Amino acid sequence: MSALICIDYLPGLLRAARLEDDHLEDMLILRDDRPVYVGNHYDGRLISLDRGLDAAFVDIGLDQPGFLPMGEVARSLKADKGLSEGDYLRVEVTREGADGKGVRLRARGDVALSGKKVSLVQARDPLADWLGRQGTLPEEILVTDAGVLRHLRRLLAENESGFSPEEVARCNHCLQADKPDLFETMGLEEALENLLQVDVPLPSGGSLIIEQGRSLTAIDVNKGTMQHNGGSEILHLLLCQEASVEIARQLRLRNIAGRILVDFPYLKAPESRKKLQACLKDALKRDPVSHKLFPLYLSGLQELTRKRAGRSLQELLLCPVGIGGLGHEPDAMTVGYAALRRLWCSCASGGQRRGSEISGANTGPELGVAADVALALEESAARFYVEERIGRKIKIESRPAEVEGFTVNI
């Protein structure tokens, strides 16, 4: 099995993807405006105690105070007079915040700090953590930015990700500075787009419908055009087994957390239901995030929970729209990054490329984007980065809000 890692970079956005036999199997997306806090250590100040929740709220310098359950505090800290408001203690972030709530914390010491201030003590490197969970290094790593490549080589040289010197020596690290379309040429842009869709086709003709809500994620397994001469029981079992493998992959790549309900087709035979659960359990073994699988209902309804580990793909790339925020669309910077990348590709090729809309008029590089995207790009480091690469200033023009996508004029 051939494996490859691609790392694409624009200031404010890093995307890493692992391909196995040209199939996307793992992914990391880091955005500066949506930072990762899990694993970071802070010296924080206790600002309030909630006896009802048996928890404390701790100021660690973020917009929202962190939530510290008393079960995550050493007994020595709770002994004698216990903790009180104004005390300082060292904490670690164990879960990202969501829905307006702060991050979840646990205490990292058994003695309250004195004479301290709220500060970041130790920051985790998400790229090092992601590389470490790969298990093995691939034959090749392609990186579009020299600075990121230097950082990657340092991580590997200093054994930050736990790989052996032999593995590191075998891995070829290649700079792809002239490949702003690396993800597109490797089929990763299309794969990312598919991961944001509700409908997921299955190879046999069946499909999944994945609806990610605030309180739970519902997944419906449909037969579609799938057929089998062995009867409905065999047909449904084969469909469920195929769907199980893809469901585990979708949960991992979309980073869906919380309560998940899967509606499988009805299986009459107890042996078939056992095979289905065994298949799903085996498929979930590859997930680095902990999960809990509940017994399968006779109706075919399968419940599982998956621990929250960072933001979901939907939270990273989309923003809620519509009544109650139930719909989603790409946020301003997601569109802005795509527009900058397309303009860069067009300038590098010296001609027209297929995209949202591209013109070949000789008026200099221009981007036509919605007003919110134009505002986001106005002082964006990504814009200056691309301008430096193409050697020209980029003119950004606002378009009417009802006009979708963007235009690139080189």
C-alpha positions as CSV (number, residue, x, y, z in Angstrom):
1,M,0.0,0.0,0.0
2,S,1.5,3.3,-1.1
3,A,1.0,6.3,1.2
4,L,1.6,10.0,0.7
5,I,1.1,13.2,2.9
6,C,0.4,16.5,1.3
7,I,0.7,19.8,3.3
8,D,-0.7,23.0,1.8
9,Y,-0.1,26.4,3.4
10,L,-1.4,29.9,3.3
11,P,-0.8,32.3,6.3
12,G,-3.6,31.6,8.7
13,L,-4.5,28.2,7.1
14,L,-2.6,24.9,7.1
15,R,-4.1,21.7,5.6
16,A,-2.5,18.3,5.8
17,A,-3.9,15.1,4.3
18,R,-2.8,11.5,4.2
19,L,-3.5,9.5,1.0
20,E,-3.4,5.7,0.9
21,D,-3.6,4.3,-2.6
22,D,-4.9,7.7,-3.8
23,H,-7.7,7.5,-1.1
24,L,-8.0,10.2,1.6
25,E,-7.7,8.5,5.0
26,D,-6.7,11.3,7.4
27,M,-6.7,15.1,7.5
28,L,-5.7,18.1,9.6
29,I,-6.9,21.6,9.1
30,L,-5.5,24.5,11.3
31,R,-6.9,28.0,11.2
32,D,-5.4,30.9,13.1
33,D,-8.8,32.4,13.7
34,R,-10.1,29.1,15.1
35,P,-7.2,28.0,17.2
36,V,-6.6,24.6,18.9
37,Y,-6.3,24.7,22.6
38,V,-6.5,21.0,23.6
39,G,-3.2,19.9,25.3
40,N,-2.1,23.5,26.2
41,H,-1.1,24.1,29.8
42,Y,-2.0,27.4,31.5
43,D,-1.5,29.1,34.8
44,G,-5.1,30.2,35.5
45,R,-7.0,32.1,38.1
46,L,-10.1,30.6,39.7
47,I,-12.9,33.2,39.3
48,S,-15.9,31.3,40.6
49,L,-17.0,28.1,42.2
50,D,-20.3,26.4,41.4
51,R,-21.3,24.0,44.2
52,G,-24.3,22.8,42.2
53,L,-22.2,21.7,39.2
54,D,-19.3,20.7,41.6
55,A,-17.0,22.6,39.3
56,A,-15.0,25.8,39.1
57,F,-14.6,28.4,36.3
58,V,-11.0,29.4,35.6
59,D,-9.7,32.4,33.7
60,I,-6.9,31.2,31.4
61,G,-6.8,34.3,29.1
62,L,-9.4,33.2,26.6
63,D,-12.7,34.9,25.7
64,Q,-14.6,32.4,27.9
65,P,-13.4,31.0,31.3
66,G,-12.5,27.3,31.3
67,F,-14.7,24.7,33.0
68,L,-12.9,22.7,35.7
69,P,-14.9,19.8,37.2
70,M,-13.8,19.1,40.8
71,G,-13.3,15.5,39.8
72,E,-10.3,16.7,37.8
73,V,-8.7,18.3,40.8
74,A,-6.2,16.6,43.1
75,R,-7.4,15.7,46.6
76,S,-4.7,17.8,48.1
77,L,-6.0,20.9,46.4
78,K,-9.5,20.2,47.9
79,A,-8.2,19.4,51.4
80,D,-8.2,21.7,54.4
81,K,-9.8,25.0,53.3
82,G,-10.0,23.9,49.7
83,L,-9.9,26.1,46.6
84,S,-11.3,29.7,46.8
85,E,-11.9,32.4,44.3
86,G,-8.7,34.2,43.3
87,D,-6.5,31.1,43.7
88,Y,-4.0,30.3,40.9
89,L,-3.5,26.8,39.6
90,R,-2.0,25.0,36.7
91,V,-4.5,23.5,34.3
92,E,-4.6,21.6,31.0
93,V,-7.2,21.9,28.3
94,T,-8.8,18.6,27.6
95,R,-11.7,19.6,25.3
96,E,-12.4,22.5,23.0
97,G,-15.2,24.9,23.8
98,A,-18.4,24.7,21.8
99,D,-21.8,26.6,21.5
100,G,-20.5,29.6,23.4
101,K,-19.1,27.5,26.2
102,G,-15.5,27.6,27.4
103,V,-12.9,24.9,27.1
104,R,-12.9,22.0,29.6
105,L,-9.9,21.7,32.0
106,R,-8.2,19.5,34.4
107,A,-5.7,20.5,37.2
108,R,-2.1,19.6,36.5
109,G,-0.7,20.0,40.0
110,D,-1.5,19.2,43.6
111,V,-0.6,22.6,45.1
112,A,-2.2,26.0,44.4
113,L,0.2,28.5,42.8
114,S,1.1,31.8,44.5
115,G,2.3,35.1,43.1
116,K,1.4,34.0,39.5
117,K,-0.4,35.6,36.6
118,V,-2.7,34.2,34.0
119,S,-0.4,32.9,31.2
120,L,0.2,30.2,28.7
121,V,2.9,27.8,30.0
122,Q,3.1,25.1,27.3
123,A,1.5,24.9,23.9
124,R,1.0,21.7,22.0
125,D,2.0,21.4,18.4
126,P,-1.1,20.1,16.5
127,L,1.0,19.1,13.4
128,A,3.3,17.1,15.6
129,D,0.3,15.4,17.3
130,W,-1.3,14.6,13.9
131,L,1.9,13.2,12.5
132,G,2.3,11.0,15.6
133,R,-1.1,9.4,15.2
134,Q,-0.3,8.3,11.6
135,G,1.4,5.1,13.0
136,T,3.9,5.0,10.2
137,L,5.6,7.7,8.0
138,P,4.7,7.6,4.3
139,E,7.2,7.2,1.5
140,E,6.8,10.9,0.6
141,I,5.7,14.2,2.1
142,L,4.9,17.1,-0.2
143,V,4.9,20.6,1.3
144,T,4.0,23.9,-0.5
145,D,5.9,26.3,1.9
146,A,9.6,26.3,2.8
147,G,8.9,27.5,6.3
148,V,6.5,24.7,7.0
149,L,9.0,22.2,5.5
150,R,11.7,23.4,7.9
151,H,9.3,23.0,10.8
152,L,8.4,19.5,9.6
153,R,12.0,18.5,9.4
154,R,12.7,19.8,12.8
155,L,9.8,17.8,14.3
156,L,11.0,14.7,12.7
157,A,14.7,15.3,13.6
158,E,13.8,16.0,17.2
159,N,11.5,12.9,17.3
160,E,8.5,15.1,18.3
161,S,6.2,12.5,16.7
162,G,7.8,9.3,17.9
163,F,9.1,7.9,14.6
164,S,12.3,5.8,14.5
165,P,15.4,7.3,12.7
166,E,15.1,4.6,10.1
167,E,11.5,5.7,9.2
168,V,12.6,9.3,9.1
169,A,15.5,8.5,6.8
170,R,13.2,6.6,4.4
171,C,10.7,9.4,4.1
172,N,11.3,11.9,1.3
173,H,10.4,15.5,2.0
174,C,9.8,17.5,-1.1
175,L,9.1,21.3,-1.4
176,Q,6.3,22.1,-3.8
177,A,6.6,25.9,-3.7
178,D,5.4,26.3,-7.3
179,K,2.3,24.1,-6.6
180,P,-0.5,26.3,-5.1
181,D,-2.8,23.8,-6.7
182,L,-1.3,20.7,-5.0
183,F,-4.6,19.7,-3.3
184,E,-6.5,20.1,-6.5
185,T,-4.1,18.0,-8.6
186,M,-4.1,15.3,-6.0
187,G,-7.9,15.3,-5.9
188,L,-8.1,16.6,-2.3
189,E,-10.1,19.7,-3.1
190,E,-12.9,17.5,-4.4
191,A,-12.5,15.1,-1.5
192,L,-12.9,18.1,0.9
193,E,-15.9,19.4,-0.9
194,N,-17.5,15.9,-0.7
195,L,-16.9,15.8,3.0
196,L,-19.1,18.8,3.5
197,Q,-22.0,17.3,1.6
198,V,-25.1,15.6,3.1
199,D,-25.3,12.8,0.6
200,V,-22.4,10.3,0.4
201,P,-22.6,7.7,-2.4
202,L,-21.5,4.1,-1.7
203,P,-19.6,2.0,-4.4
204,S,-22.4,-0.6,-4.6
205,G,-25.1,2.0,-5.5
206,G,-26.3,2.7,-2.0
207,S,-25.8,6.0,-0.1
208,L,-25.5,7.7,3.3
209,I,-27.3,10.8,4.3
210,I,-25.4,12.6,7.1
211,E,-27.1,15.4,8.9
212,Q,-25.0,17.1,11.5
213,G,-27.0,19.0,14.1
214,R,-26.2,20.7,17.4
215,S,-27.4,18.0,19.7
216,L,-26.7,14.9,17.6
217,T,-25.7,13.6,14.2
218,A,-28.2,11.4,12.2
219,I,-27.0,9.0,9.5
220,D,-29.4,7.2,7.2
221,V,-28.3,4.2,5.2
222,N,-30.2,3.9,1.9
223,K,-30.2,1.0,-0.6
224,G,-30.4,3.2,-3.7
225,T,-29.8,1.2,-6.8
226,M,-27.9,-1.7,-5.0
227,Q,-29.1,-5.1,-6.0
228,H,-28.3,-8.7,-5.0
229,N,-29.7,-12.1,-6.1
230,G,-29.4,-13.6,-2.6
231,G,-32.5,-11.9,-1.3
232,S,-33.2,-8.9,0.9
233,E,-31.4,-10.2,4.0
234,I,-28.1,-10.7,2.2
235,L,-28.6,-7.5,0.3
236,H,-29.2,-5.5,3.5
237,L,-26.2,-7.2,5.3
238,L,-23.8,-6.4,2.5
239,L,-25.1,-2.8,2.3
240,C,-24.8,-2.4,6.1
241,Q,-21.2,-3.8,6.1
242,E,-20.2,-1.5,3.3
243,A,-21.9,1.5,5.0
244,S,-20.1,0.7,8.3
245,V,-16.7,1.1,6.8
246,E,-17.6,4.4,5.2
247,I,-19.4,5.7,8.3
248,A,-16.3,5.1,10.4
249,R,-14.2,7.0,7.7
250,Q,-16.7,9.9,7.5
251,L,-16.8,10.3,11.3
252,R,-13.0,10.4,11.4
253,L,-12.5,12.8,8.5
254,R,-15.4,15.1,9.4
255,N,-14.3,14.9,13.1
256,I,-18.0,14.5,14.2
257,A,-18.4,14.3,18.0
258,G,-21.2,13.7,20.5
259,R,-24.2,11.5,20.0
260,I,-24.5,9.7,16.7
261,L,-27.6,7.7,15.5
262,V,-27.3,5.4,12.4
263,D,-30.5,4.1,10.8
264,F,-29.4,0.8,9.2
265,P,-31.8,-1.3,7.0
266,Y,-33.7,-3.9,9.0
267,L,-31.9,-7.2,9.5
268,K,-34.1,-10.1,10.6
269,A,-31.5,-12.7,11.5
270,P,-29.6,-12.3,14.8
271,E,-26.5,-13.6,13.1
272,S,-26.7,-10.8,10.6
273,R,-27.0,-8.2,13.3
274,K,-23.9,-9.7,15.1
275,K,-21.9,-9.5,11.8
276,L,-23.0,-5.9,11.3
277,Q,-21.9,-4.8,14.8
278,A,-18.6,-6.7,14.4
279,C,-17.9,-4.9,11.1
280,L,-18.7,-1.5,12.6
281,K,-16.6,-2.2,15.6
282,D,-13.7,-3.3,13.5
283,A,-14.0,-0.2,11.2
284,L,-13.9,2.1,14.2
285,K,-10.6,0.7,15.5
286,R,-8.8,3.0,13.1
287,D,-10.3,6.1,14.8
288,P,-7.7,7.8,17.0
289,V,-10.5,9.4,19.0
290,S,-12.2,7.3,21.7
291,H,-15.8,6.3,21.1
292,K,-18.5,4.1,22.7
293,L,-20.7,1.7,20.6
294,F,-24.1,0.7,22.1
295,P,-26.0,-2.5,21.3
296,L,-27.9,-2.5,18.0
297,Y,-31.7,-2.1,18.2
298,L,-33.9,-4.7,16.6
299,S,-35.2,-2.0,14.3
300,G,-31.7,-1.4,12.9
301,L,-31.0,1.8,14.9
302,Q,-27.4,2.0,16.0
303,E,-26.3,4.5,18.6
304,L,-22.7,5.5,19.4
305,T,-20.9,8.4,21.0
306,R,-17.6,9.9,19.9
307,K,-15.4,12.2,22.1
308,R,-15.0,15.8,21.0
309,A,-11.4,16.3,19.8
310,G,-11.1,19.7,18.3
311,R,-13.6,21.4,15.9
312,S,-15.4,19.4,13.3
313,L,-14.8,20.0,9.6
314,Q,-18.1,21.8,9.4
315,E,-17.2,24.1,12.2
316,L,-13.8,24.8,10.6
317,L,-14.9,25.7,7.1
318,L,-18.6,26.7,7.3
319,C,-20.8,29.1,9.1
320,P,-24.5,28.7,10.2
321,V,-27.1,30.5,8.1
322,G,-30.9,30.5,7.8
323,I,-33.6,30.2,10.4
324,G,-32.0,29.1,13.7
325,G,-28.7,28.7,12.0
326,L,-29.6,25.2,10.8
327,G,-28.1,25.7,7.3
328,H,-24.4,26.1,6.5
329,E,-22.3,27.8,3.9
330,P,-18.6,28.5,3.5
331,D,-17.5,31.3,5.7
332,A,-15.8,34.5,4.4
333,M,-12.2,33.3,4.9
334,T,-12.9,29.9,3.4
335,V,-14.0,31.6,0.2
336,G,-11.1,34.1,0.4
337,Y,-8.5,31.3,0.7
338,A,-10.0,29.5,-2.3
339,A,-10.0,32.7,-4.3
340,L,-6.4,33.6,-3.5
341,R,-5.3,30.1,-4.4
342,R,-7.1,30.1,-7.7
343,L,-5.7,33.5,-8.6
344,W,-2.2,32.3,-7.7
345,C,-2.6,29.2,-9.9
346,S,-3.9,31.3,-12.8
347,C,-0.9,33.7,-12.6
348,A,1.5,30.8,-12.3
349,S,0.1,29.1,-15.4
350,G,-0.1,32.3,-17.3
351,G,-3.5,31.5,-18.7
352,Q,-7.0,30.5,-17.8
353,R,-7.9,27.7,-15.4
354,R,-11.3,26.2,-14.8
355,G,-12.9,27.8,-11.7
356,S,-15.9,29.7,-10.5
357,E,-15.3,32.3,-13.2
358,I,-12.0,33.3,-14.8
359,S,-11.3,36.1,-17.3
360,G,-8.2,36.6,-19.4
361,A,-8.3,40.4,-19.7
362,N,-4.9,42.1,-19.2
363,T,-5.9,44.4,-16.4
364,G,-3.7,42.9,-13.7
365,P,-4.7,40.4,-11.1
366,E,-8.1,41.2,-9.7
367,L,-10.5,39.3,-7.4
368,G,-14.2,39.9,-7.4
369,V,-15.7,38.7,-4.1
370,A,-18.6,39.4,-1.8
371,A,-18.3,42.3,0.6
372,D,-17.6,40.2,3.6
373,V,-14.9,38.3,1.8
374,A,-13.3,41.5,0.6
375,L,-13.3,42.8,4.1
376,A,-11.7,39.6,5.4
377,L,-9.0,39.8,2.7
378,E,-8.2,43.5,3.0
379,E,-5.4,43.1,5.6
380,S,-5.0,39.4,5.4
381,A,-1.5,37.9,5.7
382,A,-2.6,35.3,3.1
383,R,-3.2,38.1,0.6
384,F,0.3,39.6,1.1
385,Y,1.8,36.1,0.9
386,V,0.3,35.5,-2.5
387,E,1.2,39.0,-3.7
388,E,4.8,38.3,-2.8
389,R,4.7,35.0,-4.7
390,I,3.3,36.4,-7.9
391,G,5.2,39.7,-7.7
392,R,2.1,41.9,-8.2
393,K,-0.5,43.6,-6.1
394,I,-3.9,42.1,-6.0
395,K,-6.9,44.4,-6.5
396,I,-10.0,43.2,-4.6
397,E,-13.4,44.4,-5.7
398,S,-16.7,43.8,-3.8
399,R,-19.5,42.1,-5.7
400,P,-23.2,42.1,-4.9
401,A,-24.1,39.6,-2.1
402,E,-26.5,37.7,-4.2
403,V,-23.7,36.8,-6.7
404,E,-22.2,33.5,-5.5
405,G,-18.5,32.4,-5.8
406,F,-15.8,34.7,-7.0
407,T,-14.2,35.9,-10.2
408,V,-10.5,35.9,-11.0
409,N,-9.1,38.3,-13.6
410,I,-5.4,38.0,-14.4
